[in-house]
Amino acid sequence: MNKNLKQIAVPLVSVLLGLVLGAIIMWAFSYDALWGYELLFKKAFGSIKSWGNISRAMGPLILVALGFSVASRAGFFNVGLPGQAFAGWIMATWFALFFPILFPLLLILMSFLSAVLAAVSISFIAVFLRFSLLSI
């Protein structure tokens, strides 16, 4: 099989198998799978507002997936990336709510830096465990 064709076929077959498995599960619990998928696609892609909601919800997931792919390319298996992202989101939100009187651009920058600091501090747990267990 051609390499380019394989790069396209594997994700498409995976999505189709996921849809088939979802349909089997729906039918096992006596739901109409065709109606369920029709409603899913109408609600997800039926209006401009729906497209905006989809984009808003998938943005953080894409960033986490991008971070995982960068770590994988570097030879690391970073299973704690969602927790690091969550710590960053919590810290950025806390900072923005705790210091609302700051100049808006400074608030954005400081919120971002506090999120980075939180994510890095969470990642130090894995770094510490990895290097302390390697020395044993």
N, C-alpha and C positions, 0 to 999 in steps of 0.2 A: 504494500500500500504506500502511496506517495506520502512523504512527510507532511506536506502542506494539507493534503486531504485528511490525514490523520489528526492534525491539530484542529481541524474544523469538526470532524466527525465525532471525536470523543466527547466534547461538551454537548453537542446536539443529542447524541444518544443518551447521555447522562440526564439531560433535561426531560427527554421523552420517557425514559424509564422512571424518573421521579413522578411524572404526571400519571403514568400507568399505575405505579404503586399507590399514589394518592387516590386514584379512582377505585382500586381494589379495596383499600381501607374504607372509603366512603360506602361502597356497596356492601362491605361486610357489616357495617353498622346501619344498613338499610336506608341510606341516603342516595339520592339521585346524583351521580357524579357529573353528568352533563350539565344539569342545572347548577350545580355547585361551581363548576369551572366557568360557566357562562356568567354567573353573578360575580365571580371573582374578577374576571376580565372587564366586565362593565363597570364595576366599582373602582377598579384600579386605573383604568385607562379611559373612562367615559367622559371626563371633562378636564378642563385646564387645571382646575383646583386639585383634581385627583393626581394629575401629573406632578404638580407642585408638592403634594403630600408624599408621593413616591420618592421624588428627588430629595426632599428633606429627610426622609427616613433612611434612604440608602447612603447618604453622604458619610455618616460616621462608619458604616459598615465597610464602605470602599476604602476609607482611610485605614481602618484596622487591617483589612486584607492587603493593602499596599505595604503597610509596616511589616506584616508577616512575610510577604514575598521578598522584601529587602533583607530581612533577617535570614531567610532561607538561602538567598543568593550569597550571603556572607558566610554561610556554613553554620548558622545557629538555628536551633529549634525553639522559638519563643512562644511557648504556650500561654504565657501570662499577659500577652498583649491586650486582650479585652479588659483585664483588670487594670492595667496601666492606663488605658484610655478612659475607663470609668473613674479612676482616681483623678485624672486630669480634668474631666468634665465636672466632677464635684468641686474640685479646688477652684477652677475658673469661675464657676457659678457662685461659690461662697465669696470669693474675692470681689466679684462684681457687685454682689448684694451688700457686702460689708463696707465697701468704699464707693458709694454712689456719687460722692461729691467731687471725685477726681475729674479732670478734663477728659472728655470722651476718648480721644486717641490714646492718651496715657492709660486710661482704664482698660482699653482693649489690649494694649501692649503688656501691661502688668498682669492682667488676667491670663494672657497667653503664657507669660513667663512663670506664673504660679502653677499653671497646668503642667508645664514642662518639668518644673521642680517636683511636683507630686508624682508624675509618671516615672521620672528618674529615680526618685527615692523608693518607689515600689519595685523598680527593676533591681535595685541594689540588694533586695532580699534574695533574688535568684542568683545574683553574682556572688554574694557572700556564701550561700549554701553550696554553689558549685565549686568554689575554690577551697572552702573549708573541707568539703568531702573529698576533693581530689588529693588533699595533703595527707589524708589518713592512709 
